[in-house]
Amino acid sequence: GPDDAATAYLKSKAGPDINADIKKFVTAHMPESSAQKSLDLINETLRKLPMGSDLQLDLPGYIADGAEAGIFKYIADKEMDIRQNPTRAASDLVKRLFLDNK
């Protein structure tokens, strides 16, 4: 299969849950930041525009989408490394499991 077949499978099964969890985390912590005040101001301004009454920016969704994309890009890169050199990957794992703990 493709160099990112396992990553694509993982993303199809876990991606929506990961995205939802990130979005919940961001939404829960936005009130603690100035981002929420800025977002509220932007959304209020958008609602005043003739064509903007139905628009609302979804900053937590945007952040979650970007974070999810970054996570799966990292995993895909690691998967490609393993596929290209499985011996080195196995050796690195063995070293971490048995040698780094001493």
Backbone torsions as a table, in degrees:
resi	resn	phi	psi	omega
1	GLY	NA	-177.7	178.9
2	PRO	-64.3	162.6	-178.7
3	ASP	-61.0	-18.1	-178.4
4	ASP	-119.3	27.9	-176.6
5	ALA	-59.8	-44.6	-179.6
6	ALA	-67.1	-39.0	178.4
7	THR	-64.7	-42.5	178.8
8	ALA	-62.1	-39.9	177.6
9	TYR	-65.2	-47.0	178.9
10	LEU	-59.0	-43.5	179.8
11	LYS	-63.1	-39.7	-179.4
12	SER	-66.7	-31.7	-178.1
13	LYS	-89.8	-40.4	-172.6
14	ALA	-108.7	-16.1	-175.5
15	GLY	-53.7	-50.6	-179.4
16	PRO	-60.0	-38.2	178.9
17	ASP	-69.0	-41.1	178.0
18	ILE	-61.8	-46.5	179.6
19	ASN	-59.7	-45.5	-179.4
20	ALA	-63.4	-40.1	179.1
21	ASP	-66.2	-41.1	177.9
22	ILE	-64.1	-44.0	-179.0
23	LYS	-62.6	-40.9	176.9
24	LYS	-61.3	-43.9	-179.5
25	PHE	-62.1	-47.8	-179.1
26	VAL	-62.8	-45.6	-179.7
27	THR	-60.3	-40.3	-179.3
28	ALA	-67.3	-31.2	-175.1
29	HIS	-100.7	-7.5	179.6
30	MET	-63.2	-38.4	179.1
31	PRO	-58.5	-22.9	179.3
32	GLU	-77.7	-10.6	-175.0
33	SER	-115.7	167.7	176.1
34	SER	-75.3	-10.4	179.9
35	ALA	-61.4	-37.9	-179.5
36	GLN	-64.5	-43.9	179.1
37	LYS	-63.0	-42.8	178.7
38	SER	-64.2	-43.1	179.3
39	LEU	-63.8	-42.7	177.9
40	ASP	-61.1	-41.1	178.8
41	LEU	-64.8	-44.1	178.9
42	ILE	-63.8	-46.2	179.8
43	ASN	-63.1	-37.9	177.6
44	GLU	-63.6	-42.9	177.8
45	THR	-64.0	-42.3	178.6
46	LEU	-60.6	-40.6	-179.2
47	ARG	-63.6	-24.8	-179.5
48	LYS	-80.2	-18.5	179.8
49	LEU	-75.9	145.8	-178.7
50	PRO	-55.9	-42.8	-178.5
51	MET	-94.9	-3.2	-174.3
52	GLY	-96.4	1.8	-175.3
53	SER	-63.7	-26.5	179.5
54	ASP	-96.1	-3.1	-178.0
55	LEU	-87.7	141.6	173.3
56	GLN	-153.0	125.1	179.3
57	LEU	-74.8	138.7	-179.9
58	ASP	-112.9	78.5	-178.0
59	LEU	-62.0	-44.4	177.6
60	PRO	-60.1	-38.5	177.6
61	GLY	-65.7	-40.9	178.7
62	TYR	-63.1	-44.3	179.3
63	ILE	-65.4	-44.3	-179.9
64	ALA	-62.6	-41.9	179.2
65	ASP	-62.4	-42.8	179.4
66	GLY	-66.8	-41.4	179.5
67	ALA	-66.0	-43.2	178.5
68	GLU	-61.6	-44.0	179.0
69	ALA	-60.5	-41.9	178.9
70	GLY	-65.0	-41.5	178.8
71	ILE	-60.3	-49.6	-176.4
72	PHE	-73.6	-25.8	173.3
73	LYS	-66.2	-43.3	178.7
74	TYR	-62.3	-46.5	179.7
75	ILE	-62.9	-42.6	179.4
76	ALA	-62.7	-39.7	178.0
77	ASP	-63.1	-43.5	178.7
78	LYS	-65.0	-41.1	178.5
79	GLU	-61.2	-43.1	179.7
80	MET	-62.5	-41.6	176.8
81	ASP	-59.5	-44.2	-179.5
82	ILE	-64.5	-43.3	179.9
83	ARG	-64.9	-35.1	-178.4
84	GLN	-78.1	-28.2	-179.9
85	ASN	-144.8	73.2	-176.4
86	PRO	-63.7	-30.9	179.8
87	THR	-65.0	-45.5	179.1
88	ARG	-63.5	-40.8	-179.4
89	ALA	-62.3	-43.2	179.4
90	ALA	-65.5	-40.8	179.6
91	SER	-62.9	-42.8	178.5
92	ASP	-61.8	-40.9	178.9
93	LEU	-64.1	-45.9	179.3
94	VAL	-61.2	-43.0	178.4
95	LYS	-59.9	-45.5	-179.1
96	ARG	-65.2	-38.4	-177.4
97	LEU	-72.1	-41.4	-169.7
98	PHE	-109.9	-21.7	-174.9
99	LEU	-107.0	-34.4	-176.1
100	ASP	-73.1	-15.7	-176.6
101	ASN	-85.6	-0.2	-177.5
102	LYS	-88.8	NA	NA
